[in-house]
Amino acid sequence: MISQKSEVGSRKFGMFLLLCFLLFTMHYSLLTSALAAEWGGVDESVVEKYAEEHGRAAVDPIINTDQGDLLLFVFLLAGTVGGFIGGYYWRELMERRPEKSEHKRNLA
């Protein structure tokens, strides 16, 4: 009977610690995302600065992946193609091949 009570108590304490950890990390991530809005990326702070110093203006990309789900679609396509290729060559990728010396011994 005593072991069941201590087991229940340790589970409750573990759940409490997990809940505290999750709440802390959630609030910490919100804080860091608010601070990240103040800081520009490398492109804005370094690359554009030196490009303007040397007389080059920023140009929009030919294929703008920032709008819509184009970048997500490209990653989905690449994953699908990689999955089919990996599935097709699964045995060649995963099976262990015998060493050359073992292969010669088996032939003799």
All heavy atoms as an XYZ file, in Angstrom:
857
protein
N       0.821     -1.192      0.000
C       0.000      0.000      0.000
C       0.866      1.256      0.000
O       0.543      2.223     -0.646
C      -0.924     -0.056      1.221
C      -2.044      0.909      1.173
S      -3.184      0.417     -0.119
C      -4.569      1.326      0.325
N       1.955      1.216      0.713
C       2.831      2.377      0.796
C       3.490      2.647     -0.550
O       3.616      3.781     -0.976
C       3.893      2.174      1.890
C       3.212      2.092      3.260
C       4.908      3.291      1.871
C       4.150      1.721      4.359
N       3.876      1.592     -1.258
C       4.532      1.789     -2.552
C       3.589      2.406     -3.576
O       4.010      3.175     -4.422
C       5.094      0.468     -3.063
O       4.040     -0.440     -3.307
N       2.287      2.059     -3.516
C       1.336      2.645     -4.452
C       1.169      4.135     -4.206
O       1.103      4.920     -5.137
C      -0.018      1.948     -4.335
C      -0.036      0.548     -4.892
C      -1.381     -0.114     -4.720
O      -2.236      0.391     -3.987
N      -1.577     -1.240     -5.399
N       1.124      4.551     -2.929
C       0.989      5.970     -2.624
C       2.227      6.744     -3.061
O       2.121      7.840     -3.601
C       0.740      6.169     -1.125
C      -0.642      5.777     -0.683
C      -0.844      6.074      0.776
C      -2.234      5.688      1.217
N      -2.455      5.970      2.635
N       3.408      6.180     -2.830
C       4.620      6.890     -3.222
C       4.742      6.946     -4.742
O       5.244      7.913     -5.305
C       5.851      6.233     -2.608
O       5.997      4.912     -3.108
N       4.269      5.889     -5.428
C       4.308      5.885     -6.883
C       3.380      6.946     -7.454
O       3.739      7.674     -8.391
C       3.902      4.501     -7.391
C       4.106      4.312     -8.877
C       3.802      2.893     -9.302
O       4.302      1.954     -8.678
O       3.034      2.756    -10.283
N       2.182      7.068     -6.879
C       1.229      8.091     -7.322
C       1.777      9.475     -7.020
O       1.695     10.390     -7.854
C      -0.156      7.871     -6.659
C      -1.077      9.043     -6.941
C      -0.775      6.578     -7.142
N       2.380      9.632     -5.854
C       2.948     10.928     -5.491
C       4.108     11.312     -6.396
O       4.239     12.470     -6.793
N       4.945     10.352     -6.763
C       6.068     10.663     -7.646
C       5.574     10.984     -9.059
O       6.149     11.827     -9.742
C       7.065      9.512     -7.671
O       6.466      8.350     -8.201
N       4.498     10.324     -9.481
C       3.932     10.644    -10.794
C       3.367     12.063    -10.808
O       3.565     12.806    -11.762
C       2.826      9.664    -11.158
C       3.323      8.351    -11.655
C       2.193      7.517    -12.151
N       2.669      6.202    -12.524
C       1.889      5.209    -12.871
N       0.577      5.385    -12.880
N       2.389      4.048    -13.199
N       2.670     12.424     -9.745
C       2.113     13.780     -9.667
C       3.225     14.818     -9.638
O       3.135     15.852    -10.299
C       1.236     13.927     -8.419
C      -0.106     13.257     -8.535
C      -0.957     13.513     -7.312
C      -2.308     12.848     -7.425
N      -3.137     13.098     -6.236
N       4.282     14.525     -8.898
C       5.411     15.459     -8.835
C       6.091     15.570    -10.205
O       6.457     16.662    -10.645
C       6.412     15.001     -7.770
C       7.559     15.942     -7.599
C       7.363     17.200     -7.038
C       8.831     15.582     -8.006
C       8.423     18.071     -6.883
C       9.889     16.452     -7.856
C       9.688     17.701     -7.288
N       6.229     14.438    -10.888
C       6.819     14.460    -12.226
C       5.971     15.250    -13.205
O       6.497     16.011    -14.024
N       4.663     15.076    -13.133
C       3.767     15.839    -13.999
C       3.832     17.328    -13.685
O       3.795     18.169    -14.590
C       2.327     15.326    -13.869
C       2.120     13.928    -14.414
S       2.450     13.810    -16.164
C       1.021     14.642    -16.803
N       3.944     17.648    -12.399
C       4.069     19.049    -11.998
C       5.358     19.654    -12.559
O       5.347     20.771    -13.094
C       4.047     19.161    -10.467
C       4.295     20.548     -9.959
C       3.333     21.527    -10.074
C       5.515     20.870     -9.377
C       3.570     22.811     -9.624
C       5.757     22.150     -8.919
C       4.783     23.122     -9.038
N       6.466     18.922    -12.459
C       7.730     19.416    -13.006
C       7.649     19.584    -14.523
O       8.147     20.572    -15.074
C       8.870     18.477    -12.643
C       9.359     18.527    -11.205
C      10.464     17.500    -10.993
C       9.865     19.909    -10.845
N       7.015     18.632    -15.190
C       6.862     18.723    -16.640
C       6.019     19.933    -17.026
O       6.355     20.671    -17.957
C       6.224     17.440    -17.184
C       5.986     17.388    -18.689
C       7.310     17.389    -19.428
C       5.176     16.168    -19.045
N       4.944     20.160    -16.303
C       4.083     21.310    -16.570
C       4.842     22.620    -16.354
O       4.755     23.536    -17.180
C       2.846     21.259    -15.682
C       1.834     22.388    -15.863
C       1.210     22.307    -17.248
C       0.774     22.329    -14.793
N       5.603     22.705    -15.266
C       6.405     23.910    -15.010
C       7.423     24.134    -16.119
O       7.626     25.259    -16.581
C       7.107     23.805    -13.661
S       5.999     23.947    -12.259
N       8.078     23.058    -16.550
C       9.074     23.163    -17.619
C       8.435     23.654    -18.913
O       8.964     24.538    -19.586
C       9.748     21.809    -17.832
C      10.709     21.792    -18.969
C      11.950     22.397    -18.853
C      10.378     21.183    -20.167
C      12.838     22.392    -19.909
C      11.254     21.168    -21.227
C      12.495     21.774    -21.098
N       7.286     23.080    -19.270
C       6.604     23.493    -20.501
C       6.140     24.944    -20.440
O       6.263     25.683    -21.420
C       5.426     22.570    -20.791
C       5.787     21.142    -21.200
C       4.535     20.309    -21.348
C       6.588     21.142    -22.480
N       5.611     25.365    -19.304
C       5.190     26.758    -19.168
C       6.377     27.705    -19.262
O       6.300     28.755    -19.897
C       4.439     26.958    -17.852
C       3.035     26.364    -17.794
C       2.462     26.507    -16.393
C       2.132     27.033    -18.802
N       7.491     27.318    -18.643
C       8.688     28.164    -18.697
C       9.201     28.280    -20.126
O       9.516     29.366    -20.594
C       9.776     27.601    -17.782
C      11.084     28.325    -17.913
C      11.242     29.583    -17.361
C      12.132     27.760    -18.608
C      12.432     30.253    -17.491
C      13.330     28.428    -18.733
C      13.481     29.682    -18.170
N       9.288     27.157    -20.832
C       9.817     27.205    -22.192
C       8.875     27.954    -23.127
O       9.327     28.644    -24.027
C      10.065     25.790    -22.739
O       8.873     25.034    -22.627
C      11.184     25.109    -21.995
N       7.567     27.838    -22.910
C       6.621     28.553    -23.755
C       6.786     30.063    -23.569
O       6.873     30.812    -24.538
C       5.190     28.133    -23.445
C       4.171     28.778    -24.354
S       2.500     28.217    -24.037
C       2.191     28.876    -22.435
N       6.858     30.506    -22.323
C       7.022     31.935    -22.069
C       8.390     32.425    -22.534
O       8.515     33.540    -23.048
C       6.821     32.253    -20.587
C       5.407     32.102    -20.134
N       4.366     32.751    -20.742
C       4.854     31.366    -19.151
C       3.234     32.426    -20.157
N       3.492     31.580    -19.186
N       9.395     31.606    -22.396
C      10.731     31.992    -22.842
C      10.775     32.128    -24.360
O      11.383     33.046    -24.888
C      11.765     30.961    -22.371
C      13.171     31.353    -22.702
C      13.800     32.384    -22.013
C      13.870     30.711    -23.722
C      15.083     32.759    -22.323
C      15.156     31.079    -24.038
C      15.765     32.099    -23.338
O      17.038     32.468    -23.649
N      10.103     31.226    -25.074
C      10.090     31.323    -26.534
C       9.330     32.566    -26.993
O       9.692     33.197    -27.980
C       9.492     30.065    -27.152
O       8.131     29.962    -26.828
N       8.260     32.924    -26.290
C       7.539     34.146    -26.641
C       8.405     35.379    -26.406
O       8.394     36.318    -27.195
C       6.249     34.251    -25.836
C       5.159     33.238    -26.178
C       3.999     33.378    -25.206
C       4.693     33.421    -27.603
N       9.184     35.355    -25.341
C      10.079     36.474    -25.042
C      11.160     36.599    -26.103
O      11.440     37.688    -26.597
C      10.717     36.279    -23.658
C      11.773     37.300    -23.253
C      11.124     38.650    -23.020
C      12.501     36.837    -22.013
N      11.774     35.484    -26.471
C      12.840     35.548    -27.470
C      12.307     35.919    -28.841
O      12.999     36.581    -29.601
C      13.594     34.209    -27.555
O      12.669     33.166    -27.811
C      14.356     33.929    -26.285
N      11.079     35.519    -29.175
C      10.525     35.914    -30.470
C      10.242     37.410    -30.501
O      10.381     38.052    -31.536
C       9.265     35.120    -30.791
O       8.237     35.453    -29.890
N       9.856     37.977    -29.364
C       9.636     39.425    -29.307
C      10.959     40.164    -29.443
O      11.033     41.206    -30.090
C       8.947     39.799    -28.002
N      12.012     39.625    -28.861
C      13.326     40.261    -28.977
C      13.903     40.087    -30.371
O      14.639     40.944    -30.849
C      14.292     39.677    -27.946
C      13.980     39.996    -26.483
C      14.958     39.263    -25.572
C      14.042     41.486    -26.232
N      13.587     38.977    -31.021
C      14.121     38.721    -32.353
C      13.561     39.706    -33.372
O      14.187     39.955    -34.399
C      13.811     37.292    -32.782
N      12.396     40.263    -33.112
C      11.818     41.225    -34.046
C      12.660     42.502    -34.116
O      12.689     43.173    -35.132
C      10.385     41.550    -33.631
N      13.381     42.812    -33.046
C      14.221     44.003    -33.022
C      15.513     43.806    -33.810
O      16.107     44.752    -34.281
C      14.564     44.368    -31.578
C      13.357     44.717    -30.739
C      13.715     44.909    -29.274
O      14.914     44.918    -28.947
O      12.796     45.043    -28.469
N      15.971     42.579    -33.920
C      17.236     42.281    -34.578
C      16.981     41.857    -36.015
O      16.186     40.985    -36.281
C      17.965     41.150    -33.850
C      18.384     41.534    -32.482
C      17.641     41.442    -31.352
C      19.632     42.099    -32.103
N      18.351     41.901    -30.281
C      19.583     42.309    -30.713
C      20.779     42.443    -32.794
C      20.643     42.863    -30.015
C      21.833     42.978    -32.085
C      21.761     43.183    -30.726
N      17.706     42.460    -36.942
C      17.583     42.086    -38.339
C      18.457     40.879    -38.638
O      19.354     40.531    -37.880
N      18.185     40.243    -39.760
C      18.987     39.095    -40.166
C      20.302     39.532    -40.764
O      20.614     40.722    -40.909
N      21.115     38.559    -41.126
C      22.427     38.835    -41.712
C      22.267     39.558    -43.046
O      23.039     40.456    -43.370
C      23.213     37.516    -41.882
C      24.513     37.747    -42.627
C      23.495     36.893    -40.534
N      21.255     39.162    -43.811
C      21.046     39.809    -45.104
C      20.812     41.309    -44.943
O      21.367     42.113    -45.681
C      19.851     39.197    -45.834
C      20.134     37.799    -46.330
O      21.318     37.438    -46.377
O      19.174     37.093    -46.654
N      19.980     41.664    -43.979
C      19.653     43.073    -43.791
C      20.807     43.843    -43.174
O      21.121     44.958    -43.590
C      18.426     43.211    -42.904
C      17.180     42.606    -43.506
C      16.058     42.496    -42.502
O      16.257     42.867    -41.330
O      14.975     42.027    -42.890
N      21.441     43.276    -42.167
C      22.429     44.041    -41.417
C      23.805     44.049    -42.056
O      24.549     45.011    -41.897
C      22.530     43.500    -39.982
O      22.925     42.152    -39.994
N      24.179     43.018    -42.776
C      25.539     42.948    -43.309
C      25.556     43.048    -44.828
O      26.188     43.941    -45.392
C      26.236     41.639    -42.852
C      27.614     41.530    -43.452
C      26.308     41.568    -41.345
N      24.862     42.152    -45.495
C      24.952     42.057    -46.951
C      24.407     43.316    -47.611
O      25.069     43.903    -48.486
C      24.223     40.794    -47.453
C      24.225     40.731    -48.964
C      24.858     39.549    -46.856
N      23.218     43.761    -47.204
C      22.644     44.963    -47.820
C      23.480     46.193    -47.525
O      23.617     47.069    -48.373
C      21.213     45.156    -47.343
C      20.248     44.152    -47.943
C      18.822     44.370    -47.470
O      18.567     45.373    -46.766
O      17.963     43.538    -47.802
N      24.072     46.262    -46.336
C      24.905     47.410    -45.965
C      26.106     47.522    -46.905
O      26.380     48.588    -47.469
C      25.368     47.251    -44.525
C      26.341     48.298    -44.063
C      26.812     47.981    -42.657
C      28.084     48.712    -42.354
N      28.680     48.278    -41.089
N      26.808     46.418    -47.109
C      27.984     46.454    -47.986
C      27.601     46.595    -49.449
O      28.336     47.203    -50.226
C      28.844     45.209    -47.778
C      29.612     45.265    -46.473
C      29.292     44.419    -45.425
C      30.635     46.176    -46.305
C      29.970     44.483    -44.229
C      31.327     46.248    -45.107
C      31.003     45.400    -44.081
O      31.681     45.470    -42.897
N      26.460     46.058    -49.840
C      26.015     46.204    -51.220
C      25.708     47.668    -51.525
O      26.065     48.173    -52.598
C      24.784     45.339    -51.465
N      25.058     48.360    -50.596
C      24.767     49.778    -50.808
C      26.042     50.615    -50.799
O      26.148     51.587    -51.544
C      23.790     50.268    -49.743
C      22.382     49.736    -49.938
C      21.443     50.153    -48.823
O      21.885     50.888    -47.910
O      20.271     49.724    -48.851
N      27.024     50.245    -49.976
C      28.294     50.975    -49.959
C      29.005     50.879    -51.304
O      29.696     51.807    -51.717
C      29.216     50.417    -48.869
C      28.851     50.850    -47.482
C      29.802     50.273    -46.445
O      30.835     49.672    -46.820
O      29.509     50.423    -45.252
N      28.845     49.768    -52.016
C      29.522     49.555    -53.283
C      28.629     49.845    -54.485
O      28.970     49.488    -55.604
C      30.063     48.129    -53.352
C      31.153     47.871    -52.359
N      32.441     48.332    -52.525
C      31.145     47.243    -51.158
C      33.174     47.976    -51.490
N      32.403     47.318    -50.631
N      27.493     50.483    -54.234
C      26.647     50.940    -55.321
C      25.724     49.893    -55.921
O      25.262     50.063    -57.043
N      25.471     48.823    -55.228
C      24.565     47.795    -55.723
C      23.287     47.821    -54.900
O      23.325     47.781    -53.686
C      25.184     46.400    -55.606
C      26.492     46.189    -56.332
C      26.298     46.063    -57.812
N      25.373     45.006    -58.132
C      25.632     44.003    -58.929
N      26.820     43.902    -59.483
N      24.722     43.108    -59.188
N      22.155     47.878    -55.553
C      20.876     47.904    -54.852
C      20.326     46.481    -54.731
O      20.670     45.602    -55.518
C      19.883     48.774    -55.610
N      19.475     46.283    -53.759
C      18.836     44.984    -53.578
C      17.848     44.739    -54.708
O      17.128     45.638    -55.132
C      18.124     44.936    -52.241
N      17.835     43.520    -55.226
C      16.960     43.144    -56.329
C      16.061     42.010    -55.847
O      16.496     41.120    -55.121
C      17.793     42.669    -57.542
C      16.900     42.263    -58.689
C      18.768     43.739    -57.961
N      14.801     42.061    -56.255
C      13.885     40.978    -55.899
C      14.315     39.691    -56.604
O      14.790     39.723    -57.743
C      12.454     41.320    -56.317
C      11.854     42.408    -55.446
O      12.319     42.552    -54.294
O      10.932     43.095    -55.918
N      14.138     38.543    -55.956
C      14.522     37.283    -56.596
C      13.609     36.951    -57.761
O      12.464     37.416    -57.838
C      14.380     36.245    -55.476
C      13.461     36.870    -54.495
C      13.656     38.345    -54.596
N      14.098     36.139    -58.675
C      13.308     35.754    -59.840
C      12.120     34.898    -59.403
O      10.992     35.114    -59.821
C      14.185     34.985    -60.852
C      15.258     35.918    -61.391
C      13.339     34.420    -61.983
C      16.295     35.242    -62.247
N      12.380     33.905    -58.551
C      11.312     33.068    -57.999
C      11.215     33.402    -56.518
O      12.070     33.013    -55.726
C      11.605     31.573    -58.195
C      11.750     31.262    -59.676
C      10.508     30.727    -57.566
C      12.204     29.854    -59.953
N      10.191     34.131    -56.143
C      10.037     34.576    -54.762
C       9.355     33.478    -53.949
O       8.171     33.216    -54.114
C       9.230     35.873    -54.714
C       9.286     36.520    -53.352
O       9.921     36.002    -52.429
N       8.638     37.661    -53.221
N      10.118     32.836    -53.060
C       9.569     31.747    -52.254
C       8.984     32.243    -50.940
O       8.501     31.440    -50.152
C      10.652     30.703    -51.962
O      11.736     31.336    -51.290
C      11.139     30.049    -53.236
N       9.028     33.540    -50.690
C       8.474     34.079    -49.453
C       6.956     34.207    -49.492
O       6.318     34.341    -48.468
C       9.078     35.455    -49.150
C      10.534     35.359    -48.750
O      10.954     34.264    -48.336
O      11.231     36.376    -48.833
N       6.397     34.195    -50.673
C       4.960     34.375    -50.807
C       4.291     33.021    -51.016
O       4.709     32.226    -51.859
C       4.642     35.280    -51.990
C       5.161     36.678    -51.801
C       4.931     37.529    -53.021
O       4.572     37.028    -54.066
N       5.134     38.823    -52.871
N       3.271     32.747    -50.256
C       2.524     31.500    -50.420
C       3.290     30.305    -49.892
O       4.186     30.413    -49.068
N       2.929     29.145    -50.406
C       3.499     27.895    -49.940
C       4.431     27.269    -50.967
O       4.606     26.053    -50.995
C       2.382     26.911    -49.600
C       1.600     27.340    -48.382
O       2.184     28.023    -47.533
O       0.404     26.992    -48.294
N       5.054     28.075    -51.804
C       5.926     27.541    -52.845
C       7.115     26.803    -52.239
O       7.462     25.705    -52.678
C       6.405     28.659    -53.768
C       7.337     28.224    -54.898
C       6.607     27.256    -55.821
C       7.836     29.416    -55.665
N       7.750     27.375    -51.214
C       8.900     26.736    -50.601
C       8.503     25.418    -49.948
O       9.214     24.414    -50.055
C       9.535     27.673    -49.573
C      10.885     27.266    -49.021
C      11.901     27.146    -50.135
C      11.363     28.273    -47.998
N       7.351     25.385    -49.310
C       6.848     24.152    -48.706
C       6.592     23.097    -49.777
O       6.926     21.917    -49.598
C       5.565     24.451    -47.931
C       4.906     23.284    -47.222
C       5.805     22.750    -46.130
C       3.579     23.720    -46.642
N       6.039     23.507    -50.892
C       5.780     22.579    -51.991
C       7.075     22.025    -52.562
O       7.167     20.839    -52.875
C       4.969     23.273    -53.088
C       4.693     22.395    -54.265
C       3.808     21.333    -54.166
C       5.324     22.631    -55.471
C       3.554     20.516    -55.250
C       5.078     21.815    -56.561
C       4.194     20.756    -56.455
N       8.100     22.860    -52.682
C       9.393     22.401    -53.207
C      10.003     21.372    -52.259
O      10.530     20.339    -52.700
C      10.341     23.602    -53.429
C      11.758     23.147    -53.696
C       9.832     24.458    -54.575
N       9.953     21.601    -50.951
C      10.469     20.628    -49.993
C       9.655     19.335    -50.031
O      10.211     18.239    -49.907
C      10.480     21.210    -48.583
C      11.696     22.026    -48.298
C      11.609     23.392    -48.195
C      12.925     21.427    -48.120
C      12.722     24.150    -47.927
C      14.047     22.165    -47.862
C      13.954     23.529    -47.766
N       8.346     19.442    -50.201
C       7.505     18.251    -50.317
C       7.889     17.443    -51.542
O       8.021     16.216    -51.472
C       6.032     18.657    -50.394
C       5.049     17.526    -50.666
C       4.924     16.640    -49.437
C       3.706     18.093    -51.059
N       8.097     18.108    -52.663
C       8.500     17.424    -53.884
C       9.857     16.748    -53.720
O      10.028     15.590    -54.113
C       8.570     18.435    -55.032
C       7.495     18.264    -56.075
C       7.244     19.571    -56.781
C       7.916     17.221    -57.050
N      10.814     17.456    -53.121
C      12.147     16.880    -52.927
C      12.084     15.676    -51.998
O      12.759     14.662    -52.230
C      13.094     17.936    -52.367
N      11.281     15.741    -50.951
C      11.124     14.609    -50.045
C      10.472     13.423    -50.715
O      10.845     12.268    -50.481
N       9.496     13.687    -51.558
C       8.826     12.613    -52.282
C       9.779     11.922    -53.243
O       9.859     10.693    -53.283
C       7.605     13.165    -53.043
O       6.747     13.823    -52.113
C       6.856     12.074    -53.755
N      10.518     12.696    -53.999
C      11.480     12.125    -54.946
C      12.560     11.352    -54.189
O      12.913     10.226    -54.562
C      12.093     13.232    -55.833
C      13.267     12.711    -56.628
C      11.038     13.812    -56.754
N      13.071     11.931    -53.103
C      14.079     11.235    -52.302
C      13.538      9.955    -51.691
O      14.252      8.950    -51.610
N      12.282      9.964    -51.269
C      11.661      8.767    -50.713
C      11.514      7.659    -51.740
O      11.764      6.490    -51.445
N      11.098      8.011    -52.943
C      10.977      7.003    -53.988
C      12.335      6.427    -54.364
O      12.484      5.220    -54.542
C      10.286      7.589    -55.228
C       8.802      7.592    -55.130
C       8.099      8.777    -55.046
C       8.084      6.407    -55.114
C       6.718      8.791    -54.943
C       6.705      6.392    -55.020
C       6.019      7.595    -54.934
N      13.341      7.278    -54.461
C      14.681      6.787    -54.793
C      15.217      5.903    -53.673
O      15.763      4.824    -53.924
C      15.634      7.970    -55.080
C      15.225      8.657    -56.384
C      17.079      7.496    -55.158
C      15.950      9.955    -56.644
N      15.036      6.330    -52.430
C      15.483      5.512    -51.299
C      14.737      4.193    -51.222
O      15.325      3.159    -50.894
N      13.447      4.185    -51.520
C      12.677      2.951    -51.515
C      13.080      2.008    -52.631
O      13.135      0.791    -52.455
N      13.387      2.563    -53.784
C      13.779      1.741    -54.918
C      15.114      1.046    -54.657
O      15.307     -0.109    -54.997
C      13.859      2.613    -56.180
C      14.118      1.824    -57.435
C      13.084      1.125    -58.049
C      15.378      1.782    -58.001
C      13.305      0.393    -59.203
C      15.622      1.051    -59.154
C      14.588      0.356    -59.750
O      14.814     -0.358    -60.881
N      16.059      1.757    -54.037
C      17.385      1.214    -53.766
C      17.539      0.747    -52.318
O      18.640      0.693    -51.793
C      18.459      2.260    -54.080
C      18.589      2.534    -55.557
C      18.139      3.719    -56.102
C      19.169      1.593    -56.395
C      18.263      3.971    -57.451
C      19.295      1.834    -57.752
C      18.844      3.025    -58.266
O      18.960      3.265    -59.603
N      16.431      0.401    -51.641
C      16.465      0.061    -50.216
C      17.423     -1.082    -49.906
O      18.224     -0.995    -48.990
C      15.060     -0.296    -49.737
C      15.016     -0.651    -48.307
C      14.911     -1.892    -47.759
C      15.092      0.249    -47.209
N      14.910     -1.825    -46.411
C      15.016     -0.509    -46.029
C      15.209      1.636    -47.096
C      15.063      0.054    -44.773
C      15.250      2.196    -45.847
C      15.180      1.411    -44.703
N      17.344     -2.147    -50.651
C      18.217     -3.295    -50.374
C      19.671     -2.945    -50.581
O      20.527     -3.371    -49.816
C      17.837     -4.482    -51.242
C      16.579     -5.142    -50.775
C      16.416     -6.464    -51.431
N      15.304     -7.163    -50.809
C      14.868     -8.314    -51.225
N      15.437     -8.900    -52.248
N      13.857     -8.886    -50.615
N      19.974     -2.213    -51.613
C      21.363     -1.837    -51.847
C      21.873     -0.900    -50.764
O      23.050     -0.913    -50.429
C      21.511     -1.186    -53.222
C      21.291     -2.171    -54.356
C      21.468     -1.519    -55.710
O      22.312     -0.603    -55.818
O      20.769     -1.922    -56.634
N      20.995     -0.083    -50.217
C      21.401      0.837    -49.169
C      21.583      0.152    -47.826
O      22.483      0.492    -47.060
C      20.357      1.952    -49.017
C      20.255      2.958    -50.140
C      19.033      3.842    -49.929
C      21.503      3.800    -50.213
N      20.737     -0.832    -47.507
C      20.693     -1.387    -46.160
C      21.373     -2.732    -45.983
O      21.771     -3.071    -44.886
C      19.241     -1.509    -45.687
C      18.567     -0.189    -45.540
S      19.444      0.788    -44.309
C      19.009      2.420    -44.810
N      21.477     -3.528    -47.021
C      22.091     -4.839    -46.848
C      23.603     -4.717    -46.746
O      24.225     -3.926    -47.450
C      21.733     -5.758    -48.020
C      20.330     -6.289    -47.943
C      20.029     -7.261    -49.067
O      20.903     -7.495    -49.925
O      18.909     -7.775    -49.089
N      24.154     -5.524    -45.858
C      25.608     -5.523    -45.684
C      26.213     -6.445    -46.727
O      25.830     -7.603    -46.850
C      25.969     -6.004    -44.290
C      27.428     -5.953    -44.031
C      27.744     -6.322    -42.617
N      29.176     -6.356    -42.465
C      29.803     -7.040    -41.557
N      29.121     -7.753    -40.696
N      31.105     -7.026    -41.479
N      27.166     -5.929    -47.451
C      27.816     -6.725    -48.484
C      29.007     -7.450    -47.869
O      29.691     -6.908    -46.999
C      28.286     -5.833    -49.615
C      27.122     -5.194    -50.331
C      27.572     -4.422    -51.497
N      26.410     -3.850    -52.169
C      26.486     -3.115    -53.228
N      27.655     -2.827    -53.755
N      25.394     -2.638    -53.785
N      29.303     -8.671    -48.332
C      30.463     -9.389    -47.797
C      31.759     -8.717    -48.236
O      31.816     -8.067    -49.279
C      30.325    -10.779    -48.400
C      29.481    -10.596    -49.618
C      28.583     -9.435    -49.324
N      32.765     -8.869    -47.395
C      34.083     -8.331    -47.737
C      34.609     -9.058    -48.975
O      34.197    -10.174    -49.285
C      35.031     -8.524    -46.556
C      34.603     -7.790    -45.311
C      34.686     -6.282    -45.454
O      35.570     -5.794    -46.199
O      33.860     -5.587    -44.851
N      35.548     -8.462    -49.651
C      36.085     -9.078    -50.866
C      36.763    -10.403    -50.553
O      36.640    -11.368    -51.295
C      37.063     -8.127    -51.544
C      36.392     -6.939    -52.168
C      37.389     -6.070    -52.876
C      36.674     -4.886    -53.503
N      37.605     -4.012    -54.211
N      37.481    -10.480    -49.422
C      38.161    -11.728    -49.079
C      37.159    -12.833    -48.767
O      37.358    -13.980    -49.128
C      39.100    -11.511    -47.889
O      38.360    -11.070    -46.769
N      36.043    -12.500    -48.080
C      35.006    -13.486    -47.791
C      34.343    -13.947    -49.086
O      34.026    -15.117    -49.263
C      33.940    -12.896    -46.862
C      34.398    -12.642    -45.473
C      33.305    -12.000    -44.636
O      32.116    -12.106    -45.030
O      33.619    -11.421    -43.590
N      34.146    -13.034    -50.004
C      33.506    -13.364    -51.265
C      34.385    -14.325    -52.078
O      33.896    -15.282    -52.666
C      33.241    -12.085    -52.062
C      32.493    -12.318    -53.345
N      31.190    -12.753    -53.351
C      32.857    -12.166    -54.626
C      30.774    -12.870    -54.602
N      31.770    -12.513    -55.394
N      35.692    -14.121    -52.075
C      36.605    -15.010    -52.799
C      36.627    -16.387    -52.177
O      36.705    -17.394    -52.854
C      38.010    -14.400    -52.831
C      38.115    -13.216    -53.754
C      39.519    -12.661    -53.772
C      39.586    -11.437    -54.658
N      40.936    -10.840    -54.643
N      36.578    -16.451    -50.826
C      36.574    -17.741    -50.138
C      35.322    -18.533    -50.473
O      35.350    -19.745    -50.613
C      36.683    -17.558    -48.628
C      38.108    -17.421    -48.162
C      38.161    -17.470    -46.661
N      38.581    -16.127    -46.234
C      38.208    -15.528    -45.135
N      37.395    -16.120    -44.319
N      38.648    -14.339    -44.846
N      34.203    -17.852    -50.576
C      32.943    -18.530    -50.876
C      32.921    -19.072    -52.302
O      32.265    -20.060    -52.599
C      31.756    -17.605    -50.669
C      31.550    -17.278    -49.200
O      31.974    -18.038    -48.336
N      30.899    -16.157    -48.931
N      33.605    -18.414    -53.227
C      33.647    -18.856    -54.606
C      34.546    -20.080    -54.768
O      34.325    -20.897    -55.654
C      34.125    -17.740    -55.518
C      33.151    -16.556    -55.692
C      33.796    -15.490    -56.556
C      31.858    -17.020    -56.329
N      35.581    -20.179    -53.952
C      36.546    -21.286    -54.109
C      36.069    -22.596    -53.559
O      35.093    -22.854    -53.046
C      37.853    -20.931    -53.428
